[in-house]
Amino acid sequence: MAAKMPEALYSCEVCGLDGLTDEDLRSHMLFAHIEGTTSCPFCDLGDISPDEMVHHVNSAHLDYLSPQDESLDDTLIVTNGFGDHIIIASPLRKAQVNNKSLDNHVPVIMVEENDNYNANLSPSHSKGGDANNQGSPDRAQLSLNLNQLERRNRLASPGVRSPLLDSRVTLCPICGMKEPSPAKLEEHVNRAHFDLMSPSFPAVTPQEEVIYTCPVCMKQFESSPDLELHVNIEHKDILSPAKSDVVTPVESEDSDIGVCPVCSRAGFGSHNDLATHIDTHFSRKSSIVTPDDGGWERRLVTDLEKQEKEVQRMREQQEFSLLRAQYGMDNEGNFSQQSLSNMQRAVYAGEMTVADYYERQIELKVAEKNGVDDGRSCTKGLLGPIRAVSEGGNNVKGTYLCTTVDHYGSTYGDRGWGCGYRNIQMLLSSLQHHTGYYARLFSGPNLMPSISQVQKLIEQAWRNGFDLQGCEQLGGKLSNTRKWIGATEVVTLLSSFRIRCQLIDCHRPTGADGTHPELFRWCLDYFSKPAEFKPPIYLQHQGHSRTIIGVEQLGGNEGGIRLLVLDPSHSPTQVSQLLQTHTAPGAMRLLRKPLSSMRAKQYQMVVVVGLIETEQEYQQSKILQASTRIPKD
């Protein structure tokens, strides 16, 4: 169970004495500033006898001391500077007072029913008086302690007490509580109405329009709450603070948890709950919430939701930025910049000499200027060794390959994003051996376009109206970027050179285990059909692209199909192993792809099927669409 909260300490508002507990402060105020005080409550006069103080108050502050009592019908007490005068308006009242006991102290003034003479009488207590007239304020609205009760007891007869005095003694001037004992009434006022943090007196709607006048500065207000607020703020050193509309709850005898010292809320289950509630009043955005309001719970839930949304937004923004950078959409870096940066790292790692670095740098500048690939990543003459190793393998019933192809691997400048461009170069390396395709594509012998040149050619096709949707998705710009390209950009490039292409969409797996057996059968049909010239197939899937150069049909019990695929992520060193007799069988694992290894959800293939001969077909090729879907549904 949590320890009790430490008791709060207070300081005296009058003399500044601090370090007092609640009980000590009340005792200090009672004995030091209330009982036996000789200081004037209206000015700074002090250090005089009580009789001199009474004479000073009645003489200098007469306007503030017209006692009134609305509960009296015919009897009024008026102060004229010489003491209290009991005014008796009827013979009945006169007979009830022992005038003999008052002859030596205060003269008795007789006032008839129609007598309007009384210089110091408050208009609100005169017969037929108007509440709006100017006069002394209601003393019941002032929390003054001028020892009037004792003085009246001395003036009155010991055996006869005025009913007015009894009613004044037993009525609290602030909250109206009745108490027969003056000492207990004084204790009630000091305890219940002393603290400056006490909440305000409840607002009472007046029955008629009343002008309330401040008893100190005579400033007028339209409502009693405004007057109380003014007095408690401007004259707090003179008058006791008013009562609040929130009554301080009395703590139960069997409960020691307590109430909130700020908002007086009670009913806490433990001291920890009380401490947590008090902390909310001193937070940066604190607000007092009633127990039934539930506002702080809603604000807490709202704040948590805002934080979660902000964290989710930041996470999505970060993931989107990483995705853009992965696909080269951040427009940071290009082929030349990445080449130089990665070659510098290779020099630091000892993979390249300084001489090789400068030699490659010069070659790179020349290639970029001419738009021709430097050929360092190209490996030629692969199909002969591949056919020999494949046909000599076990359980290989037949090997079907494309006509010719060269392998282009990634280099320092396009590693991580240039696979699509390298597969285009592989496809072009095959098409340049066909007379019809060569005439449409190339202007000189063995001039393979560089990656930067391929980017410019695709941009030129976009400007000619090809694949406007793809142009918009890539922002209409490829050159000097590291943006990825896919199967649609391959079709766009070849169609712009009037080469007919077939886009095949394998939109879902056709096998029970997520494989694509129909794609494998389609490739077997394509490569096994006799043809004068058979180019390779561009294969695209999520995040990567490769080039299918043939298939292997297996015999025996397997009766399956294996694709032979060239991957641009393989380095020239790895692919060149196929050219060596003793390393070629082991290097075939780089090419062979069984059905179980092709489990992407979707694949797209680009197949070159001929030339575009008519202008109508050329214009139709600008709108890309899949001519074949596998499966057809």
KOLDRENGU-931290 format. One line per 10 residues: number of its first residue (from 1); for each residue x, y, z of C-alpha. Coordinates in Angstrom, 3 decimals. Layout:
NUM) X Y Z ~ ...
***
This chain:
1) 0.000 0.000 0.000 ~ 1.351 3.408 -0.891 ~ 2.578 5.746 1.869 ~ 0.447 8.702 2.910 ~ 1.015 11.962 1.139 ~ 3.159 14.441 3.144 ~ 1.102 17.109 4.924 ~ 1.094 20.429 3.102 ~ 2.621 23.489 4.775 ~ 1.128 26.990 4.612
11) 2.243 30.542 5.222 ~ 0.327 33.326 6.978 ~ -1.146 35.836 4.541 ~ -0.978 38.628 7.169 ~ 2.463 38.440 8.757 ~ 4.238 36.066 6.358 ~ 5.022 33.347 8.912 ~ 5.548 30.087 6.974 ~ 6.052 26.395 7.674 ~ 2.659 26.017 9.374
21) 0.355 23.056 9.124 ~ -3.364 23.526 8.633 ~ -4.170 23.404 12.362 ~ -1.167 25.558 13.272 ~ -2.159 28.182 10.729 ~ -5.737 28.379 12.022 ~ -4.520 28.693 15.633 ~ -1.988 31.317 14.613 ~ -4.641 33.387 12.833 ~ -7.018 33.080 15.775
31) -4.596 34.123 18.516 ~ -2.275 36.450 16.565 ~ -4.607 38.304 14.219 ~ -8.201 37.843 15.395 ~ -8.532 37.706 19.189 ~ -7.370 40.849 20.937 ~ -6.305 42.612 17.735 ~ -6.076 46.376 17.906 ~ -5.441 47.119 14.231 ~ -8.013 48.927 12.132
41) -9.590 46.648 9.510 ~ -9.957 49.576 7.090 ~ -6.612 51.412 7.352 ~ -3.093 50.899 8.744 ~ -3.817 52.374 12.204 ~ -2.732 50.114 15.056 ~ -1.123 49.891 18.500 ~ -4.025 51.621 20.258 ~ -6.461 50.504 22.923 ~ -9.713 48.755 21.967
51) -11.837 51.722 23.090 ~ -9.750 54.125 21.024 ~ -10.038 51.761 18.040 ~ -13.829 51.648 18.365 ~ -13.977 55.415 18.484 ~ -11.623 55.645 15.483 ~ -13.656 53.196 13.392 ~ -16.981 54.869 14.235 ~ -15.556 58.307 13.459 ~ -13.328 57.698 10.419
61) -15.116 54.780 8.757 ~ -18.736 55.570 9.554 ~ -19.954 54.825 6.000 ~ -18.869 51.223 6.282 ~ -20.535 50.502 9.600 ~ -24.305 50.875 9.135 ~ -25.467 47.509 10.406 ~ -28.630 46.223 8.857 ~ -30.748 43.157 9.212 ~ -33.451 42.339 6.712
71) -34.993 39.894 9.135 ~ -36.194 42.743 11.401 ~ -39.482 44.437 10.668 ~ -39.613 47.404 13.031 ~ -36.351 47.454 15.007 ~ -33.160 48.869 13.507 ~ -29.678 49.563 14.850 ~ -28.011 52.753 13.603 ~ -24.482 53.948 14.256 ~ -24.107 57.726 14.517
81) -20.510 57.997 15.657 ~ -21.289 57.806 19.419 ~ -22.376 54.219 19.664 ~ -25.328 51.974 18.814 ~ -28.834 53.495 19.000 ~ -31.740 51.135 19.293 ~ -34.619 52.659 17.308 ~ -38.029 51.507 18.439 ~ -40.864 52.282 16.027 ~ -43.870 51.146 18.146
91) -44.990 51.239 21.753 ~ -44.866 47.436 21.820 ~ -41.177 47.421 20.970 ~ -40.579 50.215 23.445 ~ -42.164 48.272 26.240 ~ -40.024 45.220 25.522 ~ -36.726 47.027 26.145 ~ -35.417 48.006 29.549 ~ -34.630 51.640 28.834 ~ -33.436 52.214 32.334
101) -30.486 49.973 31.803 ~ -29.487 51.920 28.716 ~ -29.916 55.483 30.002 ~ -26.350 55.732 31.246 ~ -24.894 54.461 27.962 ~ -26.928 55.196 24.834 ~ -29.949 57.452 24.337 ~ -33.075 55.875 22.934 ~ -34.484 57.467 19.765 ~ -38.151 57.112 19.047
111) -39.154 56.923 15.380 ~ -42.725 56.843 14.197 ~ -43.981 54.756 11.329 ~ -44.019 57.729 8.933 ~ -40.842 59.347 10.212 ~ -38.226 59.361 7.453 ~ -35.531 61.093 9.497 ~ -32.408 58.955 9.945 ~ -29.204 60.254 8.527 ~ -27.237 57.045 8.852
121) -30.023 54.558 8.088 ~ -29.478 52.373 5.029 ~ -32.191 53.024 2.411 ~ -32.688 49.340 1.861 ~ -33.953 48.996 5.432 ~ -36.099 52.094 5.528 ~ -39.766 51.658 5.191 ~ -40.474 51.459 1.499 ~ -36.784 52.008 0.668 ~ -35.357 51.321 -2.783
131) -32.550 48.799 -3.039 ~ -30.833 50.855 -5.717 ~ -30.498 53.987 -3.564 ~ -27.068 54.945 -2.316 ~ -26.305 53.986 1.255 ~ -24.135 51.836 3.448 ~ -23.710 48.225 2.277 ~ -25.296 45.275 4.000 ~ -23.094 44.293 6.864 ~ -24.008 40.662 6.364
141) -22.033 40.852 3.124 ~ -18.871 41.956 4.992 ~ -16.710 39.518 6.929 ~ -15.727 42.074 9.612 ~ -14.776 41.355 13.212 ~ -15.009 44.653 15.169 ~ -16.006 43.037 18.458 ~ -19.493 44.517 17.997 ~ -21.113 41.599 19.784 ~ -19.185 42.168 23.002
151) -19.777 45.918 22.886 ~ -23.504 45.413 22.386 ~ -23.593 42.999 25.280 ~ -21.961 45.662 27.439 ~ -24.460 48.302 26.273 ~ -27.513 46.110 26.775 ~ -28.948 45.202 30.118 ~ -27.410 42.110 31.717 ~ -30.799 40.563 32.132 ~ -32.406 41.628 28.872
161) -30.833 40.914 25.433 ~ -32.125 42.363 22.242 ~ -33.659 39.875 19.803 ~ -31.635 41.608 17.121 ~ -28.398 40.831 18.935 ~ -29.381 37.189 19.347 ~ -30.219 36.854 15.658 ~ -26.932 38.508 14.685 ~ -24.949 36.225 16.942 ~ -26.460 32.997 15.669
171) -26.208 33.754 11.914 ~ -23.003 33.330 9.853 ~ -22.531 36.508 7.785 ~ -21.170 34.499 4.839 ~ -23.061 31.233 4.468 ~ -26.066 31.893 6.764 ~ -25.359 28.974 9.105 ~ -27.064 29.336 12.516 ~ -24.947 28.775 15.595 ~ -26.082 29.675 19.156
181) -22.517 30.008 20.473 ~ -20.523 33.072 19.343 ~ -17.240 31.243 19.948 ~ -18.306 28.335 17.760 ~ -19.587 30.754 15.115 ~ -16.221 32.525 15.099 ~ -14.458 29.172 14.846 ~ -16.771 28.223 11.949 ~ -15.934 31.457 10.090 ~ -12.194 31.003 10.636
191) -12.240 27.392 9.564 ~ -14.736 27.447 6.701 ~ -14.116 30.891 5.206 ~ -10.466 31.641 5.915 ~ -8.589 29.888 3.087 ~ -8.113 32.152 0.058 ~ -8.471 29.110 -2.193 ~ -12.006 28.463 -0.942 ~ -14.400 28.240 -3.872 ~ -16.902 31.040 -4.391
201) -20.345 31.584 -2.968 ~ -23.088 30.123 -5.197 ~ -24.633 32.575 -7.545 ~ -28.231 33.437 -6.673 ~ -30.448 34.885 -9.321 ~ -31.983 38.062 -7.851 ~ -35.703 38.437 -7.863 ~ -35.379 42.043 -8.962 ~ -32.728 44.236 -10.462 ~ -30.266 45.290 -7.742
211) -27.141 47.415 -7.892 ~ -24.442 46.041 -5.593 ~ -21.931 48.507 -4.189 ~ -18.482 47.619 -2.909 ~ -18.339 48.553 0.810 ~ -14.708 49.641 0.511 ~ -14.302 51.562 -2.748 ~ -18.012 52.149 -3.511 ~ -17.694 50.621 -6.992 ~ -21.003 49.296 -8.320
221) -21.730 45.869 -9.818 ~ -24.798 44.278 -11.372 ~ -24.505 40.900 -9.636 ~ -23.357 39.682 -6.234 ~ -20.817 37.165 -7.660 ~ -19.067 40.025 -9.478 ~ -19.003 42.038 -6.256 ~ -17.668 39.091 -4.254 ~ -14.954 38.449 -6.838 ~ -13.981 42.131 -6.768
231) -13.821 42.253 -2.956 ~ -11.851 39.024 -2.666 ~ -9.275 40.211 -5.224 ~ -8.965 43.957 -4.585 ~ -9.616 44.020 -0.818 ~ -8.443 40.601 0.317 ~ -6.419 42.124 3.162 ~ -9.578 43.675 4.674 ~ -12.345 41.208 3.999 ~ -12.520 37.467 4.429
241) -12.683 35.515 1.167 ~ -16.066 34.437 -0.052 ~ -17.384 30.946 -0.144 ~ -17.236 28.850 -3.311 ~ -19.981 27.160 -5.190 ~ -18.150 23.917 -4.590 ~ -18.690 22.870 -0.991 ~ -15.639 21.286 0.550 ~ -16.599 17.687 1.154 ~ -16.251 16.421 4.689
251) -14.025 13.420 4.901 ~ -15.668 10.356 6.350 ~ -14.607 9.157 9.748 ~ -13.532 5.769 8.468 ~ -11.520 7.123 5.490 ~ -8.000 8.533 5.669 ~ -7.401 8.993 1.937 ~ -8.587 12.598 1.831 ~ -9.754 14.887 -0.940 ~ -8.008 16.840 -3.692
261) -6.761 20.150 -2.223 ~ -7.261 21.892 -5.586 ~ -10.723 20.880 -6.797 ~ -12.068 19.172 -3.613 ~ -12.790 15.943 -5.468 ~ -13.256 12.943 -3.162 ~ -13.885 9.248 -3.472 ~ -10.380 8.076 -4.411 ~ -9.664 4.397 -4.025 ~ -6.092 4.793 -2.827
271) -3.438 7.374 -2.072 ~ -1.833 6.617 -5.444 ~ -5.055 7.593 -7.203 ~ -5.171 10.835 -5.218 ~ -1.528 11.620 -6.003 ~ -2.053 10.900 -9.705 ~ -5.120 13.161 -9.758 ~ -3.239 16.015 -8.036 ~ -0.429 15.746 -10.591 ~ -2.912 16.396 -13.387
281) -3.567 19.888 -12.005 ~ 0.088 20.861 -12.408 ~ 0.813 19.297 -15.784 ~ 1.460 21.444 -18.822 ~ -2.069 20.957 -20.112 ~ -3.945 20.274 -16.907 ~ -7.655 20.733 -16.475 ~ -10.040 19.940 -13.633 ~ -12.338 17.098 -14.593 ~ -15.269 16.037 -12.517
291) -15.564 12.338 -11.638 ~ -18.477 11.767 -14.006 ~ -17.076 13.801 -16.877 ~ -14.626 11.244 -18.265 ~ -12.880 13.964 -20.293 ~ -9.374 12.961 -19.301 ~ -9.971 9.397 -20.488 ~ -11.138 10.678 -23.865 ~ -8.176 13.019 -24.127 ~ -5.826 10.197 -23.207
301) -7.312 7.936 -25.870 ~ -7.180 10.771 -28.406 ~ -3.548 11.514 -27.594 ~ -2.617 7.845 -27.901 ~ -4.406 7.599 -31.242 ~ -2.601 10.696 -32.493 ~ 0.747 9.272 -31.406 ~ 0.027 5.940 -33.078 ~ -1.044 7.679 -36.280 ~ 2.073 9.827 -36.237
311) 4.318 6.791 -35.697 ~ 2.481 4.926 -38.468 ~ 2.817 7.912 -40.797 ~ 6.550 8.207 -40.105 ~ 7.005 4.456 -40.633 ~ 5.098 4.534 -43.923 ~ 7.047 7.570 -45.062 ~ 10.331 5.848 -44.237 ~ 9.298 2.649 -45.984 ~ 8.151 4.631 -49.000
321) 11.463 6.478 -49.110 ~ 13.364 3.189 -48.927 ~ 11.160 1.747 -51.659 ~ 11.738 4.761 -53.880 ~ 15.470 4.495 -53.293 ~ 15.370 0.763 -54.023 ~ 13.690 1.317 -57.375 ~ 15.786 4.382 -58.167 ~ 12.833 6.778 -57.872 ~ 14.652 9.138 -55.491
331) 16.497 10.768 -58.429 ~ 19.787 10.425 -56.589 ~ 22.777 9.125 -58.515 ~ 23.182 7.656 -62.000 ~ 25.293 5.102 -63.835 ~ 28.440 7.253 -63.985 ~ 28.310 8.441 -60.384 ~ 27.689 4.950 -59.019 ~ 30.510 3.562 -61.191 ~ 33.055 6.009 -59.808
341) 31.870 5.539 -56.226 ~ 31.958 1.736 -56.333 ~ 35.323 1.679 -58.121 ~ 36.767 3.840 -55.342 ~ 35.494 1.340 -52.779 ~ 37.069 -1.467 -54.830 ~ 40.415 0.357 -54.715 ~ 40.143 0.770 -50.930 ~ 39.260 -2.941 -50.579 ~ 42.188 -4.028 -52.720
351) 40.015 -5.431 -55.497 ~ 41.302 -2.922 -58.042 ~ 44.600 -1.124 -58.490 ~ 44.864 2.621 -58.801 ~ 46.026 2.238 -62.419 ~ 42.989 0.104 -63.246 ~ 40.761 2.693 -61.597 ~ 41.964 5.523 -63.826 ~ 41.897 3.298 -66.910 ~ 38.308 2.271 -66.222
361) 37.385 5.884 -65.502 ~ 38.622 6.954 -68.940 ~ 36.775 4.087 -70.626 ~ 33.618 5.005 -68.783 ~ 33.767 8.620 -69.966 ~ 34.320 7.533 -73.567 ~ 31.456 5.030 -73.440 ~ 29.078 7.584 -71.957 ~ 30.044 10.135 -74.556 ~ 29.558 7.744 -77.498
371) 26.574 5.870 -76.015 ~ 28.262 2.510 -76.647 ~ 28.819 -0.149 -73.984 ~ 32.476 -0.820 -73.130 ~ 31.909 -4.594 -73.339 ~ 33.699 -5.389 -70.068 ~ 30.680 -7.305 -68.722 ~ 30.011 -9.236 -71.949 ~ 30.692 -12.966 -72.301 ~ 30.348 -14.406 -75.813
381) 30.226 -17.917 -77.287 ~ 28.172 -19.594 -74.585 ~ 25.584 -21.622 -76.497 ~ 28.008 -24.221 -77.885 ~ 29.432 -25.299 -74.537 ~ 25.972 -25.132 -72.937 ~ 24.502 -27.440 -75.563 ~ 27.366 -29.880 -75.215 ~ 27.134 -30.083 -71.427 ~ 23.324 -30.300 -71.465
391) 23.088 -33.065 -74.049 ~ 25.736 -35.045 -72.213 ~ 23.907 -34.886 -68.917 ~ 21.918 -37.661 -67.289 ~ 18.159 -37.897 -67.826 ~ 18.174 -35.087 -70.400 ~ 15.874 -36.147 -73.197 ~ 16.285 -33.037 -75.311 ~ 17.900 -29.585 -75.228 ~ 16.295 -26.644 -77.046
401) 18.144 -23.329 -77.223 ~ 17.740 -19.947 -78.880 ~ 19.746 -19.113 -81.982 ~ 22.435 -17.006 -80.341 ~ 22.958 -14.787 -77.286 ~ 25.697 -13.079 -75.297 ~ 25.693 -12.621 -71.525 ~ 25.867 -9.105 -70.053 ~ 26.433 -8.874 -66.331 ~ 26.065 -6.028 -63.876
411) 29.053 -3.733 -63.287 ~ 30.030 -1.147 -60.708 ~ 27.669 1.416 -62.225 ~ 24.395 -0.570 -62.355 ~ 24.700 -3.121 -59.584 ~ 21.375 -3.391 -57.779 ~ 19.149 -1.693 -60.370 ~ 20.385 -2.359 -63.931 ~ 19.118 -5.915 -64.527 ~ 16.408 -4.754 -66.966
421) 18.916 -2.851 -69.084 ~ 21.358 -5.785 -69.119 ~ 18.606 -8.185 -70.254 ~ 17.776 -5.752 -73.079 ~ 21.422 -5.929 -74.113 ~ 21.250 -9.751 -74.091 ~ 18.142 -9.622 -76.277 ~ 19.767 -7.113 -78.639 ~ 22.917 -9.277 -78.819 ~ 20.729 -11.963 -80.329
431) 18.698 -9.685 -82.634 ~ 21.800 -8.093 -84.161 ~ 22.598 -11.446 -85.817 ~ 19.348 -11.287 -87.801 ~ 19.427 -9.155 -90.918 ~ 15.906 -7.759 -90.579 ~ 16.235 -6.864 -86.923 ~ 19.747 -5.519 -87.373 ~ 18.584 -3.076 -90.033 ~ 15.970 -1.655 -87.675
441) 18.164 -1.476 -84.598 ~ 21.788 -0.766 -85.414 ~ 23.651 1.686 -87.594 ~ 27.061 -0.020 -87.330 ~ 28.635 -3.384 -86.540 ~ 28.769 -4.547 -82.930 ~ 27.639 -1.261 -81.476 ~ 25.815 -2.347 -78.309 ~ 24.143 0.691 -76.711 ~ 25.176 1.540 -73.152
451) 22.725 1.729 -70.265 ~ 22.591 5.519 -70.501 ~ 21.849 5.245 -74.228 ~ 19.089 2.698 -73.613 ~ 17.506 5.119 -71.136 ~ 17.526 7.874 -73.756 ~ 16.016 5.556 -76.377 ~ 13.119 4.660 -74.043 ~ 12.513 8.350 -73.331 ~ 12.443 8.993 -77.074
461) 9.810 6.264 -77.475 ~ 7.701 7.917 -74.769 ~ 7.904 11.215 -76.599 ~ 6.692 9.441 -79.739 ~ 3.547 8.339 -77.904 ~ 4.427 4.815 -76.769 ~ 3.120 3.602 -73.397 ~ 2.001 6.945 -72.003 ~ 0.804 5.266 -68.816 ~ 4.243 3.801 -68.122
471) 5.801 7.158 -68.915 ~ 3.622 8.806 -66.288 ~ 4.453 6.171 -63.674 ~ 8.186 6.713 -64.112 ~ 7.887 10.473 -64.230 ~ 8.783 10.709 -67.917 ~ 12.518 10.564 -67.160 ~ 15.067 7.742 -67.078 ~ 18.393 9.260 -68.131 ~ 20.791 10.161 -65.329
481) 18.700 8.143 -62.867 ~ 18.757 4.674 -61.332 ~ 15.103 3.885 -62.027 ~ 14.147 0.298 -62.616 ~ 12.471 -0.807 -65.824 ~ 10.326 -3.842 -66.603 ~ 8.753 -5.824 -69.415 ~ 6.580 -2.939 -70.656 ~ 9.658 -0.723 -71.208 ~ 11.246 -3.552 -73.254
491) 8.137 -3.720 -75.463 ~ 8.099 0.078 -75.740 ~ 11.726 0.193 -76.865 ~ 11.440 -2.584 -79.482 ~ 8.066 -1.374 -80.776 ~ 9.513 2.084 -81.371 ~ 12.002 0.391 -83.761 ~ 9.073 -1.356 -85.526 ~ 9.814 -4.762 -84.041 ~ 6.706 -6.770 -83.163
501) 6.672 -8.146 -79.622 ~ 4.342 -10.437 -77.736 ~ 3.695 -9.657 -74.053 ~ 2.745 -12.783 -72.119 ~ 1.210 -12.338 -68.671 ~ 1.419 -15.273 -66.231 ~ -0.871 -13.586 -63.758 ~ -1.164 -16.411 -61.211 ~ 0.369 -19.778 -60.373 ~ -1.078 -22.783 -62.164
511) 0.392 -25.435 -59.864 ~ -0.969 -26.581 -56.529 ~ 2.239 -25.609 -54.707 ~ 2.533 -22.095 -56.185 ~ 4.516 -23.115 -59.254 ~ 3.897 -22.281 -62.922 ~ 3.864 -25.543 -64.937 ~ 1.940 -23.930 -67.796 ~ 4.681 -21.309 -68.190 ~ 7.244 -24.122 -68.457
521) 5.150 -25.952 -71.090 ~ 4.721 -22.719 -73.066 ~ 8.508 -22.207 -73.093 ~ 9.032 -25.824 -74.208 ~ 6.619 -25.326 -77.100 ~ 8.325 -22.053 -78.073 ~ 11.892 -23.398 -78.167 ~ 11.044 -26.833 -79.551 ~ 9.265 -25.505 -82.641 ~ 11.553 -25.355 -85.681
531) 12.307 -21.794 -86.812 ~ 14.925 -20.030 -88.938 ~ 15.727 -17.590 -86.121 ~ 14.691 -17.902 -82.518 ~ 15.611 -15.058 -80.114 ~ 15.713 -15.547 -76.327 ~ 12.817 -14.602 -74.004 ~ 12.849 -11.658 -71.600 ~ 11.516 -12.878 -68.192 ~ 10.294 -10.397 -65.585
541) 9.079 -10.971 -62.032 ~ 8.859 -8.874 -58.889 ~ 12.213 -7.248 -58.161 ~ 14.306 -8.903 -60.881 ~ 14.495 -9.900 -64.535 ~ 16.390 -12.584 -66.418 ~ 16.729 -14.018 -69.937 ~ 15.481 -17.507 -70.897 ~ 17.837 -18.973 -73.538 ~ 16.357 -22.487 -73.756
551) 14.828 -25.509 -72.021 ~ 15.862 -29.011 -71.080 ~ 13.296 -31.802 -71.420 ~ 13.997 -34.516 -68.928 ~ 13.442 -38.193 -69.601 ~ 13.039 -41.255 -67.421 ~ 10.574 -41.182 -64.564 ~ 10.849 -37.437 -64.041 ~ 9.483 -36.294 -67.383 ~ 9.908 -32.674 -66.299
561) 11.179 -29.460 -67.815 ~ 14.073 -27.264 -66.776 ~ 14.569 -23.712 -67.978 ~ 18.003 -22.471 -68.944 ~ 18.263 -18.877 -67.746 ~ 21.019 -16.269 -67.943 ~ 21.061 -13.944 -64.931 ~ 22.702 -10.479 -65.183 ~ 23.550 -10.664 -61.492 ~ 26.148 -13.345 -62.325
571) 29.569 -11.869 -62.948 ~ 31.592 -12.484 -66.119 ~ 33.977 -14.596 -64.029 ~ 31.166 -16.931 -63.008 ~ 29.671 -17.211 -66.492 ~ 33.040 -17.750 -68.152 ~ 33.284 -21.061 -66.314 ~ 30.882 -22.426 -68.940 ~ 33.627 -21.965 -71.542 ~ 36.002 -24.306 -69.718
581) 35.511 -28.038 -70.185 ~ 36.378 -28.984 -66.612 ~ 34.256 -26.248 -64.987 ~ 31.283 -26.179 -67.370 ~ 29.280 -29.054 -65.752 ~ 29.445 -27.343 -62.369 ~ 28.633 -23.928 -63.854 ~ 25.410 -25.309 -65.392 ~ 23.779 -24.953 -61.957 ~ 23.786 -21.200 -62.588
591) 21.511 -21.691 -65.599 ~ 19.225 -24.613 -64.742 ~ 15.930 -23.619 -63.110 ~ 13.557 -26.483 -62.221 ~ 9.833 -25.994 -61.698 ~ 10.200 -25.854 -57.906 ~ 12.550 -22.846 -58.081 ~ 10.076 -20.608 -59.949 ~ 7.501 -19.663 -57.314 ~ 6.900 -15.970 -57.857
601) 3.231 -14.981 -57.859 ~ 3.387 -13.394 -61.310 ~ 5.670 -13.502 -64.327 ~ 5.782 -11.517 -67.545 ~ 7.578 -12.573 -70.706 ~ 8.521 -10.569 -73.813 ~ 8.943 -12.548 -77.010 ~ 10.106 -11.082 -80.333 ~ 7.867 -12.481 -83.063 ~ 8.678 -10.422 -86.169
611) 8.674 -6.980 -87.772 ~ 5.967 -4.310 -87.905 ~ 5.275 -3.741 -91.608 ~ 2.244 -1.420 -91.719 ~ 1.666 2.047 -90.289 ~ -1.610 0.970 -88.691 ~ 0.087 -1.797 -86.762 ~ 2.797 0.645 -85.727 ~ 0.243 3.050 -84.289 ~ -1.590 0.232 -82.517
621) 1.653 -0.895 -80.884 ~ 1.790 2.398 -78.940 ~ -0.939 1.078 -76.640 ~ 0.488 -1.837 -74.693 ~ -1.608 -4.799 -73.694 ~ -0.934 -8.434 -72.915 ~ -1.640 -10.476 -76.028 ~ -1.496 -13.785 -74.128 ~ -2.562 -14.640 -70.586 ~ -1.447 -17.798 -68.783
631) -3.791 -19.199 -67.693 ~ -6.402 -17.757 -70.017 ~ -9.077 -17.089 -67.333
***
